[in-house]
Amino acid sequence: MLPIALFWLLSIVEAFHSDSVSLPAFNVTKSGKELSDGSLFLTIGTPFILTPDASDLVWHTYADGSNTTTNLLVQKLENQQVLTYWHGVGGPVLAGHGFGEVRILDNSYKTIFTVCPDLVLVTEVGPTAGCALDTHESYLTDRGTLLATGYNVTQYDLRSIGGSEDGWVFDSLFFEIDVKTNKILFTWSALSSGIPISSTKIALGSSGTTQLAPIDWFHINSVSTTSNGFIVNARNTFGVYGLDSNGIVLWTLDGETGGDFTIEGGLNFSYQHQARVRNETTTTLDITLFDDANGAASTSFRSKGLNIHLDFNSKLVTAIQIYQDLSHNWASSSQGSYDLQPNGNVVIGYGNIPTIQEFGPSGDLRFSAVYAGVGSYRAFKNVWVGAPSEPPSVAISACGTTGWVSWNGDTRTISWVIYAGNTEASLAKIGTIDRAGFETEFAIPWTALVVQVGAFGYSGFLGNSSIIVL
């Protein structure tokens, strides 16, 4: 629980003058204890990078019609930092699934790769057309490949869960894809793996009877690598699965029953997201995940971050640390993330609940940001140096005596130099002002007919805006 002596910050940015983007309101509290370095990475309809305290914008993309984005984060490709996010190309995400591509950007925000393999999947209404990667996962491996999820509607025997022999299901898939060629190198199917459909925790109800209403019995939402294979997380079986490099299931951790393990009291989990391996030996494994604990908005079990230890000899699952805000009942019913920081802190994103929190290594709450509107599928914090290829943007007031400058995505500028004159040839420096966040206001002499703004950082000149004729 945060102490009474809080630092409150209300940041409401409806619009900027030099950029068409708008931001939600953030209500931020801090305990005063050490936070990790880095900016915040969210996808609230479109990708956003925010300052560490969520008080200002760093970078955004522009809305693209009805299409949506998820999972903006910093990863490494060939030992270089890149930005990755999933972009829907077939309309909005429906019923927790989406069809789209994964975009990979360098630090100038240029798209250097678009991952869209030749893949045809079946949806509730027929085969997909175009990019068909699912919204849930876009994980870059250290071998230059991308792990991404997919959903395929197919018929399956549902008699073990009270359905018909020729029922309909979503088959959860993941693919390993060569980033540069878009070639699919490996495909895994939950149905083909031998995981019994009876392991689902959701009721069949009226689903499973037609192609239009398949049962989402597994619901894959994360996959990443281990030393000898993969780790897969399934929301609707409460299951985390260890696979070998051929996709054979080696072990199952069931958040309700334990599966192949016995779970220490208080560590049961359900509807969980983003299982990741943190430490691995031949006999033990440490896993982190976000425990939603709620399958619907009508329930109110407190969500939390879990860091747990699996012992393959004793078959015991024990707690390393639990990250939970006991002062609020944040009850996520979908999405969510757990992001381990270099200093040992943990950033928790609450998925459909528009809240981000940072905890200390021992589980003490140090930062909380509650914002208006929709939640972010996942939330991350990372150090990022942005050097945009596009120039700074300038807007001028109607009377011509006030200007505003911003540079979407730039993290290097510390000051702006203002140039003004009667002609382009006569432009001369009239002043220097410190950068004041995403957008900085400046004064323009009433005699000026043309204006330009230059960006300067610790290393010197960075770039000029275009010349504005008043």
Phi, psi and chi 1 to 4 in degrees:
 res  aa     phi    psi   chi1   chi2   chi3   chi4
   1 MET       -  135.6 -176.2  174.4 -179.3      -
   2 LEU   -70.3  143.6  -71.8  171.7      -      -
   3 PRO   -66.3  166.0   25.1  -34.6      -      -
   4 ILE   -65.5  -36.8  -65.3  175.6      -      -
   5 ALA   -76.0   84.4      -      -      -      -
   6 LEU  -100.3  154.2  -62.4  175.8      -      -
   7 PHE  -100.3  110.8  171.2   76.8      -      -
   8 TRP   -99.7  136.5  -77.7   89.1      -      -
   9 LEU  -139.1  123.8  173.0   66.4      -      -
  10 LEU  -112.5  113.2 -176.2   62.6      -      -
  11 SER  -112.2  110.5  173.0      -      -      -
  12 ILE  -119.5  108.2  -56.6  175.5      -      -
  13 VAL  -118.8  100.3 -175.8      -      -      -
  14 GLU   -79.1  -36.0  -66.6 -176.4   -6.8      -
  15 ALA  -164.9  159.0      -      -      -      -
  16 PHE  -111.7  162.4  -62.4   98.7      -      -
  17 HIS   -81.4  -39.8  -64.0   86.6      -      -
  18 SER   -94.8    3.6   57.9      -      -      -
  19 ASP  -149.2  143.8 -162.3  -65.4      -      -
  20 SER   -85.0   -1.5   61.4      -      -      -
  21 VAL   -74.5  154.7   71.1      -      -      -
  22 SER  -130.8  155.5   59.8      -      -      -
  23 LEU  -120.0  153.5  -74.6  176.5      -      -
  24 PRO   -74.7  171.6   28.2  -34.9      -      -
  25 ALA   -84.2  138.2      -      -      -      -
  26 PHE  -118.0  128.6  -76.6   83.2      -      -
  27 ASN  -107.8  110.9 -167.0  -17.5      -      -
  28 VAL  -113.9  135.5  174.5      -      -      -
  29 THR  -125.0  145.9   58.8      -      -      -
  30 LYS  -133.1  144.4  -61.0  178.6 -177.4 -179.7
  31 SER   -87.0  -17.1   71.8      -      -      -
  32 GLY    96.8   -9.8      -      -      -      -
  33 LYS   -81.2  164.4  -68.0 -173.9  177.6 -179.8
  34 GLU   -57.3  131.1  178.3 -170.2    3.7      -
  35 LEU  -107.7  161.0  -61.5  174.3      -      -
  36 SER   -74.9  158.6   58.8      -      -      -
  37 ASP   -78.9  154.9  -65.5  -31.9      -      -
  38 GLY   124.6  167.4      -      -      -      -
  39 SER   -95.3  163.5  -60.0      -      -      -
  40 LEU   -95.4  138.0  -65.3  169.7      -      -
  41 PHE  -120.1  116.7  -66.0   75.6      -      -
  42 LEU  -132.5  159.1  -51.3  173.5      -      -
  43 THR  -126.3   99.2   42.8      -      -      -
  44 ILE  -109.8   76.6  -49.0  172.1      -      -
  45 GLY    84.0  -55.5      -      -      -      -
  46 THR  -126.3  162.7   60.9      -      -      -
  47 PRO   -68.3  138.8  -19.6   32.9      -      -
  48 PHE  -132.1  138.2  -73.4   95.8      -      -
  49 ILE  -110.1  129.4  -55.8  176.2      -      -
  50 LEU  -118.4  161.0  -56.2  179.3      -      -
  51 THR   -62.8  161.4   53.9      -      -      -
  52 PRO   -55.4  -32.3  -27.9   35.7      -      -
  53 ASP   -95.5   10.6   60.9    1.7      -      -
  54 ALA    62.5   20.9      -      -      -      -
  55 SER   -89.1  -13.5   66.4      -      -      -
  56 ASP  -155.1  163.4 -154.0   -4.3      -      -
  57 LEU   -87.3  146.6 -179.6   65.1      -      -
  58 VAL  -111.8  -49.1  175.0      -      -      -
  59 TRP  -154.6  153.0  175.0   79.0      -      -
  60 HIS  -154.3  159.5   70.7   97.4      -      -
  61 THR  -102.2  168.2   61.1      -      -      -
  62 TYR   -93.2  146.8  -66.3   93.3      -      -
  63 ALA   -57.2  142.1      -      -      -      -
  64 ASP  -121.3   73.5 -175.0    7.2      -      -
  65 GLY    60.4 -135.1      -      -      -      -
  66 SER   -88.1   -4.4   63.1      -      -      -
  67 ASN   -71.0  155.0  -65.1  -24.8      -      -
  68 THR  -127.2  171.6 -170.7      -      -      -
  69 THR  -134.8  154.8   58.2      -      -      -
  70 THR  -145.4  164.2   64.4      -      -      -
  71 ASN    65.8   45.7 -150.2   27.5      -      -
  72 LEU   -74.3  125.3  174.1   71.0      -      -
  73 LEU  -159.1  164.2   74.3  155.6      -      -
  74 VAL   -90.8  128.4  177.4      -      -      -
  75 GLN  -133.5 -179.1  -59.9 -166.4   74.2      -
  76 LYS  -119.1  136.5  -78.5 -165.7  172.9 -177.3
  77 LEU  -131.5  119.2 -178.6   63.2      -      -
  78 GLU    52.8   42.5  -63.3  179.8  -20.2      -
  79 ASN    67.0   16.2 -149.6   34.1      -      -
  80 GLN  -115.6  139.6  -63.5  -65.9  -42.5      -
  81 GLN   -67.0  135.7  -85.3 -163.9  -29.8      -
  82 VAL  -136.8  159.7  -67.8      -      -      -
  83 LEU  -100.5  137.3  -82.0 -179.0      -      -
  84 THR  -129.6  146.7   65.4      -      -      -
  85 TYR  -158.0  155.9   64.1   90.5      -      -
  86 TRP   -89.3  136.3  176.8   89.2      -      -
  87 HIS  -125.8  120.5  176.8   77.1      -      -
  88 GLY   -71.8  134.1      -      -      -      -
  89 VAL  -119.7    0.7  -64.2      -      -      -
  90 GLY  -118.5   28.3      -      -      -      -
  91 GLY    99.7 -171.2      -      -      -      -
  92 PRO   -72.8  163.6   27.4  -34.7      -      -
  93 VAL   -70.6  128.4  175.3      -      -      -
  94 LEU  -124.0  139.2  -63.3  173.2      -      -
  95 ALA    53.2   32.7      -      -      -      -
  96 GLY    79.4    7.8      -      -      -      -
  97 HIS  -125.5  159.0  -52.1  140.1      -      -
  98 GLY  -149.1  165.7      -      -      -      -
  99 PHE  -130.9  120.7  -59.7   91.8      -      -
 100 GLY  -171.4 -155.7      -      -      -      -
 101 GLU  -130.0  163.6   63.2 -164.8   19.0      -
 102 VAL  -109.3  125.3  175.5      -      -      -
 103 ARG  -103.0  137.6  -63.5  179.3  177.4  178.9
 104 ILE  -120.3  122.7  -57.3  175.6      -      -
 105 LEU  -117.3  145.7  -75.4   59.8      -      -
 106 ASP   -86.5 -175.1   63.0   16.5      -      -
 107 ASN   -77.2   -1.2   76.9  -30.7      -      -
 108 SER   -94.0    1.6   72.5      -      -      -
 109 TYR    71.6   19.0  -55.9   97.7      -      -
 110 LYS   -83.7  138.6  -69.4 -179.0  179.0  178.2
 111 THR   -76.1  114.8  -59.8      -      -      -
 112 ILE   -97.0  -24.9   53.9  174.8      -      -
 113 PHE  -145.6  142.2  -63.9  105.6      -      -
 114 THR  -121.0  116.4  -61.6      -      -      -
 115 VAL   -92.3  109.5 -177.1      -      -      -
 116 CYS  -148.1   80.7  174.1      -      -      -
 117 PRO   -70.4  162.1   27.5  -34.9      -      -
 118 ASP   -72.8   98.1 -175.1   10.3      -      -
 119 LEU  -144.6  125.3  179.8   66.6      -      -
 120 VAL  -117.7  117.4  176.7      -      -      -
 121 LEU  -116.5  161.4  -61.1  175.7      -      -
 122 VAL  -101.6  130.6  177.7      -      -      -
 123 THR  -104.3 -173.8   73.3      -      -      -
 124 GLU   -63.2  -24.1  -60.9   96.0  -45.9      -
 125 VAL  -115.3    7.7  -65.8      -      -      -
 126 GLY   134.2 -175.9      -      -      -      -
 127 PRO   -64.3  148.9  -18.6   31.2      -      -
 128 THR   -74.6  156.6   57.9      -      -      -
 129 ALA  -127.4  127.2      -      -      -      -
 130 GLY    87.9 -151.6      -      -      -      -
 131 CYS   -70.8  134.3  -60.1      -      -      -
 132 ALA  -128.7   16.6      -      -      -      -
 133 LEU   -71.1  143.2  -64.6 -179.8      -      -
 134 ASP   -81.0  160.6  174.2   58.9      -      -
 135 THR   -70.1  -19.6  178.8      -      -      -
 136 HIS   -75.8  -39.7  -74.7   91.8      -      -
 137 GLU  -135.5  141.4 -172.8   63.4  -85.6      -
 138 SER  -150.9   79.7   46.1      -      -      -
 139 TYR  -107.2  119.2  178.3   89.1      -      -
 140 LEU   -83.5  128.8  -74.9  174.9      -      -
 141 THR   -91.2  170.1   73.5      -      -      -
 142 ASP   -82.0    6.2   58.6    7.3      -      -
 143 ARG  -109.6   18.0   47.1 -172.5 -179.9 -107.0
 144 GLY    77.0   24.8      -      -      -      -
 145 THR  -121.4  165.2   60.3      -      -      -
 146 LEU  -117.7  132.6  179.5   85.1      -      -
 147 LEU   -97.1  124.6  -61.2 -179.5      -      -
 148 ALA  -138.9  152.9      -      -      -      -
 149 THR   -98.5  164.3   47.7      -      -      -
 150 GLY  -154.4  160.5      -      -      -      -
 151 TYR  -130.2  132.9  -77.1   84.5      -      -
 152 ASN  -130.1  126.1 -171.1   59.7      -      -
 153 VAL   -83.1  128.4  175.1      -      -      -
 154 THR  -150.8  167.5 -172.4      -      -      -
 155 GLN   -89.8  148.2  -71.2 -162.6  -84.9      -
 156 TYR  -159.7  154.0 -160.7   76.8      -      -
 157 ASP   -73.6  116.2 -172.8  -14.0      -      -
 158 LEU  -108.7   16.5  -61.9  179.7      -      -
 159 ARG   -63.5  -27.4  -72.7  176.4  -65.4  177.2
 160 SER   -69.4  -16.0   64.2      -      -      -
 161 ILE  -119.6   20.7   57.1  172.0      -      -
 162 GLY    89.9   11.7      -      -      -      -
 163 GLY  -102.0 -164.5      -      -      -      -
 164 SER   -93.1  166.6   66.3      -      -      -
 165 GLU   -67.3  -29.9 -175.8  177.1    2.0      -
 166 ASP  -113.2   51.0   55.9   -6.9      -      -
 167 GLY   -75.9  178.8      -      -      -      -
 168 TRP  -123.3  136.5  -70.1   88.0      -      -
 169 VAL  -138.9  158.8  -58.2      -      -      -
 170 PHE   -86.0  121.5  -77.0  109.5      -      -
 171 ASP   -91.1  123.3 -172.9   14.1      -      -
 172 SER   -81.8  131.2  -73.4      -      -      -
 173 LEU  -126.8  157.0  -47.5  170.3      -      -
 174 PHE  -138.3  154.5   81.2   76.7      -      -
 175 PHE  -128.5  144.1  -49.2   96.0      -      -
 176 GLU  -105.5  123.4 -176.7  165.0    8.5      -
 177 ILE  -124.9  134.3  -53.6  159.1      -      -
 178 ASP   -70.0  120.4 -174.1  -68.0      -      -
 179 VAL   -61.7  -39.3  166.1      -      -      -
 180 LYS   -81.1  -30.0  -65.5 -179.2  178.3  178.5
 181 THR  -108.9  -13.8   66.6      -      -      -
 182 ASN    66.8   13.6  -86.6  -51.8      -      -
 183 LYS   -75.5  133.1 -178.6  179.6  179.4 -179.0
 184 ILE   -81.2  118.6  -63.1  175.8      -      -
 185 LEU   -94.2  -25.1  -54.2  176.2      -      -
 186 PHE  -156.2  140.9  179.2   75.5      -      -
 187 THR  -130.8  136.1  -59.7      -      -      -
 188 TRP  -126.0  140.4 -176.9   86.0      -      -
 189 SER  -125.4  131.8  155.2      -      -      -
 190 ALA   -63.3  -40.7      -      -      -      -
 191 LEU   -64.8  -41.3  -74.4  177.9      -      -
 192 SER   -76.4  -14.9  -59.8      -      -      -
 193 SER   -74.7  -17.3   71.4      -      -      -
 194 GLY    96.0   -2.4      -      -      -      -
 195 ILE   -65.0  122.7  -62.2  171.4      -      -
 196 PRO   -67.7  138.1   23.8  -32.8      -      -
 197 ILE   -65.8  -20.1 -157.2  164.0      -      -
 198 SER   -71.1   -6.6   58.1      -      -      -
 199 SER   -79.7   -4.8   62.3      -      -      -
 200 THR   -65.0  148.1 -170.5      -      -      -
 201 LYS  -103.3    0.5  -50.3  -63.8 -175.5 -177.2
 202 ILE  -102.3  148.2   63.6  170.8      -      -
 203 ALA   -75.7  144.4      -      -      -      -
 204 LEU   -64.2  -43.5 -177.9   62.0      -      -
 205 GLY    53.8 -132.5      -      -      -      -
 206 SER   -93.8    1.7   60.4      -      -      -
 207 SER   -83.1  168.7   65.3      -      -      -
 208 GLY    85.8    0.2      -      -      -      -
 209 THR   -95.4  -25.0   56.6      -      -      -
 210 THR  -139.8  166.2   67.6      -      -      -
 211 GLN   -63.4  -30.1 -178.1  176.2  -15.9      -
 212 LEU   -71.9  -17.8  -71.6  171.8      -      -
 213 ALA  -137.7   63.2      -      -      -      -
 214 PRO   -73.1  154.8   26.7  -32.6      -      -
 215 ILE   -86.1  131.9 -178.3  172.3      -      -
 216 ASP   -92.2   72.2 -168.1    4.4      -      -
 217 TRP   -70.0  -27.4   71.6  -80.3      -      -
 218 PHE  -108.7  -57.4 -166.8   79.7      -      -
 219 HIS    58.9   75.9 -164.7   90.4      -      -
 220 ILE   -67.3  134.6 -172.3  170.5      -      -
 221 ASN  -134.2   -3.6   59.7   36.3      -      -
 222 SER  -157.6  149.7   75.9      -      -      -
 223 VAL  -151.4  138.7   56.1      -      -      -
 224 SER  -150.3  178.1   56.2      -      -      -
 225 THR   -92.4  154.8   54.9      -      -      -
 226 THR  -120.6 -175.8   64.1      -      -      -
 227 SER   -65.8  -26.1   62.5      -      -      -
 228 ASN  -132.7   19.4   63.6  -13.9      -      -
 229 GLY   171.6 -128.5      -      -      -      -
 230 PHE  -140.6  159.4  -52.2   94.5      -      -
 231 ILE  -124.2  128.5 -176.4  170.9      -      -
 232 VAL  -118.8  139.6  166.6      -      -      -
 233 ASN  -116.1  135.4 -170.9   74.9      -      -
 234 ALA  -126.4  116.9      -      -      -      -
 235 ARG   -61.7  -44.7  176.3 -171.3 -172.5  -88.0
 236 ASN   -90.6    1.8  -71.7  -11.5      -      -
 237 THR  -111.9    0.3   65.1      -      -      -
 238 PHE    56.2   30.4  -55.8  173.2      -      -
 239 GLY  -112.9  140.5      -      -      -      -
 240 VAL  -116.7  130.9 -178.9      -      -      -
 241 TYR  -124.6  131.1  -56.8   88.7      -      -
 242 GLY   -94.9  125.8      -      -      -      -
 243 LEU  -117.7  150.0  -45.4  179.2      -      -
 244 ASP   -82.7 -177.1   68.9   12.3      -      -
 245 SER   -67.9  -15.2   58.6      -      -      -
 246 ASN   -96.8    1.4  -64.5  -47.2      -      -
 247 GLY    89.1    6.1      -      -      -      -
 248 ILE   -73.5  133.3  -56.3  -59.6      -      -
 249 VAL   -72.8  120.3  178.2      -      -      -
 250 LEU   -92.8  -36.6  -59.1  174.7      -      -
 251 TRP  -157.9  157.8   51.4  -96.5      -      -
 252 THR  -129.5  128.9  -60.8      -      -      -
 253 LEU  -109.4  112.2  171.7   60.9      -      -
 254 ASP   -99.4  120.9 -174.8  -51.2      -      -
 255 GLY   -65.1  -17.2      -      -      -      -
 256 GLU   -98.1  -50.4 -177.8  177.8   53.3      -
 257 THR  -101.3  -15.8   67.6      -      -      -
 258 GLY    97.5  -28.3      -      -      -      -
 259 GLY    65.8 -117.5      -      -      -      -
 260 ASP   -82.8    3.8  -64.0  -31.9      -      -
 261 PHE  -129.5  167.3  -59.1   87.6      -      -
 262 THR  -107.7  124.9  -61.7      -      -      -
 263 ILE   -94.5  130.8  -60.2  178.2      -      -
 264 GLU   -60.3  145.9 -177.3  180.0   65.5      -
 265 GLY   -52.6  135.4      -      -      -      -
 266 GLY    87.9   -1.6      -      -      -      -
 267 LEU  -106.1    5.9  -71.8 -177.0      -      -
 268 ASN   -63.1  146.7  -64.6   89.0      -      -
 269 PHE  -139.2  163.6   54.6   84.9      -      -
 270 SER  -156.3  150.0   57.5      -      -      -
 271 TYR    54.6   32.2  -55.3  102.9      -      -
 272 GLN   -75.4  162.8   75.4  -71.3  -15.6      -
 273 HIS  -134.2  156.2  -76.9   75.4      -      -
 274 GLN    52.5   61.5 -157.2 -163.3   10.4      -
 275 ALA   -75.6  128.8      -      -      -      -
 276 ARG  -134.8  143.8  -67.2  -76.1 -167.2 -104.4
 277 VAL   -83.3  132.0  171.1      -      -      -
 278 ARG  -109.4  -45.7  -61.6  -59.3  177.2 -178.4
 279 ASN  -134.7  141.0  -65.1  -63.5      -      -
 280 GLU  -142.9  130.0 -174.0  175.9    8.0      -
 281 THR  -126.6 -176.3   72.2      -      -      -
 282 THR   -70.4  -19.8   56.1      -      -      -
 283 THR  -123.3   -5.3   59.3      -      -      -
 284 THR  -139.0  162.7   63.8      -      -      -
 285 LEU  -151.9  132.7 -161.7   64.6      -      -
 286 ASP  -104.4  130.3  -65.7  -14.3      -      -
 287 ILE  -125.8  138.9  -66.6  174.8      -      -
 288 THR  -114.3  149.7   61.0      -      -      -
 289 LEU  -160.8  165.1   56.4   84.9      -      -
 290 PHE  -102.7  120.1  177.0   73.3      -      -
 291 ASP   -93.6  100.2  175.9   22.1      -      -
 292 ASP   -61.8  -45.6  -68.5   67.9      -      -
 293 ALA    70.4    2.3      -      -      -      -
 294 ASN  -136.3  132.8  -60.7  -87.0      -      -
 295 GLY   -98.0   -9.1      -      -      -      -
 296 ALA  -153.5  157.1      -      -      -      -
 297 ALA   -67.1  -14.1      -      -      -      -
 298 SER   -78.3  -11.5   58.4      -      -      -
 299 THR  -101.7  164.7   58.5      -      -      -
 300 SER  -143.0   44.9   57.7      -      -      -
 301 PHE   -80.4  140.6  -60.7  104.5      -      -
 302 ARG   -70.4  124.9 -174.4  176.8  -78.4  115.1
 303 SER   -78.8  159.0  -57.9      -      -      -
 304 LYS  -161.7  162.7   58.0 -173.0  177.2  -64.9
 305 GLY   -95.6  138.2      -      -      -      -
 306 LEU  -122.4  134.6  -72.2  179.3      -      -
 307 ASN  -119.3  110.7 -173.9   -3.0      -      -
 308 ILE  -124.3  156.7   54.8  179.4      -      -
 309 HIS  -116.3  125.0  177.9   75.7      -      -
 310 LEU  -105.1  127.8  -79.3   62.6      -      -
 311 ASP  -110.1  114.9 -170.7  -51.3      -      -
 312 PHE   -77.1  -17.2  -68.2  105.0      -      -
 313 ASN   -80.9  -51.9  -70.4  -29.6      -      -
 314 SER   -83.3  -14.7   66.9      -      -      -
 315 LYS    61.4   31.8  -61.4  -65.1 -176.5 -179.1
 316 LEU  -105.0  144.4  -72.6  176.7      -      -
 317 VAL  -114.5  119.6  177.3      -      -      -
 318 THR  -124.4  162.5   53.8      -      -      -
 319 ALA   -84.1  136.5      -      -      -      -
 320 ILE   -96.5  -48.8  -61.9  174.1      -      -
 321 GLN  -162.4  145.4 -170.3   61.3   56.4      -
 322 ILE  -115.5  134.1  -62.2  174.9      -      -
 323 TYR  -115.6  107.4  -59.7   91.7      -      -
 324 GLN  -148.1  133.4 -167.5  171.4   33.8      -
 325 ASP   -89.6  101.1 -179.2    0.4      -      -
 326 LEU   -77.8   -8.9  -62.9  177.5      -      -
 327 SER   -88.3  -11.6   64.3      -      -      -
 328 HIS  -135.2  153.1  -67.2   87.5      -      -
 329 ASN  -104.0   65.9 -166.4   31.0      -      -
 330 TRP   -68.9  113.5  -56.4  124.3      -      -
 331 ALA  -119.4   89.9      -      -      -      -
 332 SER   -78.0  137.2  -57.2      -      -      -
 333 SER  -111.4   -1.2   57.6      -      -      -
 334 SER  -161.9  155.1   69.7      -      -      -
 335 GLN    67.6 -170.0  -50.9  164.5   70.0      -
 336 GLY   121.7  160.6      -      -      -      -
 337 SER  -155.9  161.4   55.9      -      -      -
 338 TYR  -133.8  117.4  179.1  116.9      -      -
 339 ASP  -123.7  105.2 -171.1   26.5      -      -
 340 LEU   -74.7  130.6  178.4   64.2      -      -
 341 GLN   -97.5  156.5  -61.7  -63.1  -63.8      -
 342 PRO   -59.0  -29.8  -26.9   35.8      -      -
 343 ASN   -87.7    6.8   69.5  -16.6      -      -
 344 GLY    94.9  -11.6      -      -      -      -
 345 ASN   -68.0  165.4  -74.7    6.6      -      -
 346 VAL  -132.4  128.9  171.8      -      -      -
 347 VAL   -99.6  125.3  171.4      -      -      -
 348 ILE  -111.0  126.8  -62.5  -67.4      -      -
 349 GLY  -105.0  132.2      -      -      -      -
 350 TYR   -95.4   20.0  -73.9   84.0      -      -
 351 GLY    62.0 -119.3      -      -      -      -
 352 ASN   -69.0  -13.4   67.4  -61.3      -      -
 353 ILE   -89.0  118.7  -56.4  -64.2      -      -
 354 PRO   -73.7   73.4   26.0  -32.5      -      -
 355 THR  -145.3  138.5  -60.2      -      -      -
 356 ILE  -126.9  136.6  -48.0  156.2      -      -
 357 GLN  -136.3  150.7  -65.5 -172.8  -42.4      -
 358 GLU  -122.6  129.4 -177.1  170.9  -19.3      -
 359 PHE  -112.5  151.7  -64.4   82.5      -      -
 360 GLY   -75.1  169.4      -      -      -      -
 361 PRO   -56.7  -30.3  -24.8   34.6      -      -
 362 SER   -90.1    4.1   61.6      -      -      -
 363 GLY    97.5    4.7      -      -      -      -
 364 ASP   -78.9  135.7   58.2  -59.5      -      -
 365 LEU   -76.5  125.4 -178.7   57.7      -      -
 366 ARG  -117.5  -20.0  -60.6 -175.4  176.0 -174.2
 367 PHE  -154.3  137.8  171.5   89.6      -      -
 368 SER  -143.1  131.2 -175.3      -      -      -
 369 ALA  -128.2  114.9      -      -      -      -
 370 VAL  -109.7  128.6 -178.5      -      -      -
 371 TYR  -129.4  163.8   55.5   98.6      -      -
 372 ALA   -84.9  153.7      -      -      -      -
 373 GLY    94.4 -153.5      -      -      -      -
 374 VAL   -79.1  157.7  -61.4      -      -      -
 375 GLY   -79.1  177.6      -      -      -      -
 376 SER  -110.4  129.8  177.0      -      -      -
 377 TYR   -47.2  -52.9  169.2   56.0      -      -
 378 ARG  -132.8  163.0  -68.6  174.0  175.9  170.7
 379 ALA  -135.2  136.7      -      -      -      -
 380 PHE  -134.8  162.4  -61.6   96.1      -      -
 381 LYS  -135.9  129.0 -167.9  175.7 -174.3 -177.1
 382 ASN  -157.5  149.8 -149.7  -60.7      -      -
 383 VAL   -73.7  131.4  173.6      -      -      -
 384 TRP  -145.6  132.3  171.8 -105.8      -      -
 385 VAL  -109.6  112.9  177.0      -      -      -
 386 GLY  -102.2  131.4      -      -      -      -
 387 ALA  -131.5   80.5      -      -      -      -
 388 PRO   -60.1  145.2  -16.8   28.6      -      -
 389 SER   -81.3  -23.6   57.7      -      -      -
 390 GLU   -80.5  152.5  -64.0  -66.2  -38.3      -
 391 PRO   -78.2  167.0   29.6  -36.3      -      -
 392 PRO   -59.4  154.4  -22.6   32.7      -      -
 393 SER  -109.7  137.8  176.5      -      -      -
 394 VAL  -127.9  138.5  172.7      -      -      -
 395 ALA  -125.2  147.0      -      -      -      -
 396 ILE  -122.9  140.0  -53.8  -63.7      -      -
 397 SER   -66.6  162.3   64.5      -      -      -
 398 ALA   -60.2  -33.8      -      -      -      -
 399 CYS   -82.2  -11.9   63.3      -      -      -
 400 GLY    82.5   10.2      -      -      -      -
 401 THR  -111.3   -1.6   57.7      -      -      -
 402 THR  -131.8  138.1  -57.3      -      -      -
 403 GLY  -130.7  162.3      -      -      -      -
 404 TRP  -136.4  139.4  -61.3  -91.5      -      -
 405 VAL  -130.0  140.6   59.6      -      -      -
 406 SER  -145.3  163.6   62.1      -      -      -
 407 TRP  -142.2   94.2 -160.0   -1.5      -      -
 408 ASN   -55.5  115.7 -174.5   26.9      -      -
 409 GLY    94.9  -10.6      -      -      -      -
 410 ASP   -76.8  133.9  177.4   68.3      -      -
 411 THR  -117.0    6.1   62.5      -      -      -
 412 ARG  -104.6  -25.3  -53.7  156.6  -60.2  160.3
 413 THR   -68.1  132.5  -61.0      -      -      -
 414 ILE  -117.0  -17.8   58.6  173.3      -      -
 415 SER  -152.4  157.4   62.6      -      -      -
 416 TRP  -117.8  136.7  -59.0  102.5      -      -
 417 VAL  -105.6  127.5  172.4      -      -      -
 418 ILE   -99.0  129.3  -46.5  -57.5      -      -
 419 TYR  -116.8  139.0  -55.2   94.1      -      -
 420 ALA  -146.3  159.2      -      -      -      -
 421 GLY  -178.7 -176.9      -      -      -      -
 422 ASN   -88.6  -26.1  -66.3  -36.0      -      -
 423 THR  -139.8  167.4   63.9      -      -      -
 424 GLU   -59.1  -38.9  -68.6 -174.0   19.7      -
 425 ALA   -68.0  -24.3      -      -      -      -
 426 SER   -97.9    7.6   67.0      -      -      -
 427 LEU   -55.7  131.1  -82.5  170.8      -      -
 428 ALA  -142.4  152.2      -      -      -      -
 429 LYS   -65.1  128.5  176.6 -179.8  175.7 -179.6
 430 ILE  -116.1   -5.7   61.5  168.5      -      -
 431 GLY   168.7  164.2      -      -      -      -
 432 THR  -126.8  134.9  -60.4      -      -      -
 433 ILE  -130.4  147.7   53.9  173.7      -      -
 434 ASP   -69.9  145.6  -68.2  -24.2      -      -
 435 ARG   -63.5  136.5 -177.0  176.7 -174.1  170.8
 436 ALA  -122.3   47.3      -      -      -      -
 437 GLY   102.1 -158.3      -      -      -      -
 438 PHE   -59.5  -41.5 -178.6   76.9      -      -
 439 GLU  -124.8  137.1 -176.6  175.0   74.4      -
 440 THR  -122.2  133.4  -57.4      -      -      -
 441 GLU   -91.2  144.9 -178.4  177.9  -40.1      -
 442 PHE  -144.2  158.5   59.6   92.1      -      -
 443 ALA   -93.9  148.5      -      -      -      -
 444 ILE  -124.3  130.6  -57.2  170.5      -      -
 445 PRO   -59.1  142.8  -20.6   31.3      -      -
 446 TRP   -67.7  -16.7   66.6  -89.2      -      -
 447 THR   -85.1  -12.1   55.1      -      -      -
 448 ALA   -70.5  141.7      -      -      -      -
 449 LEU  -112.7  -20.8  -61.8  177.9      -      -
 450 VAL  -136.9  147.9  -67.6      -      -      -
 451 VAL  -138.8  145.5  172.1      -      -      -
 452 GLN  -144.3  150.7 -171.7  174.6   39.5      -
 453 VAL  -126.2  134.2 -179.0      -      -      -
 454 GLY  -111.6  143.8      -      -      -      -
 455 ALA  -101.1  135.4      -      -      -      -
 456 PHE  -132.2  139.7  -72.8   78.6      -      -
 457 GLY  -122.8 -169.0      -      -      -      -
 458 TYR   -61.8  -28.0  -68.9  109.1      -      -
 459 SER   -89.4   -0.9   60.8      -      -      -
 460 GLY   112.5 -147.7      -      -      -      -
 461 PHE   -67.6  136.6  173.9   71.8      -      -
 462 LEU  -115.6  -35.6  -60.8  172.1      -      -
 463 GLY   168.4  158.2      -      -      -      -
 464 ASN  -110.7  152.1  -80.1  -30.7      -      -
 465 SER   -74.7  171.9   72.4      -      -      -
 466 SER   -69.8  163.6   59.2      -      -      -
 467 ILE   -82.2  128.8  -64.7  173.4      -      -
 468 ILE  -103.7  124.6  -52.1  -62.3      -      -
 469 VAL   -92.7  123.7  178.1      -      -      -
 470 LEU   -82.1      -  -56.4  180.0      -      -
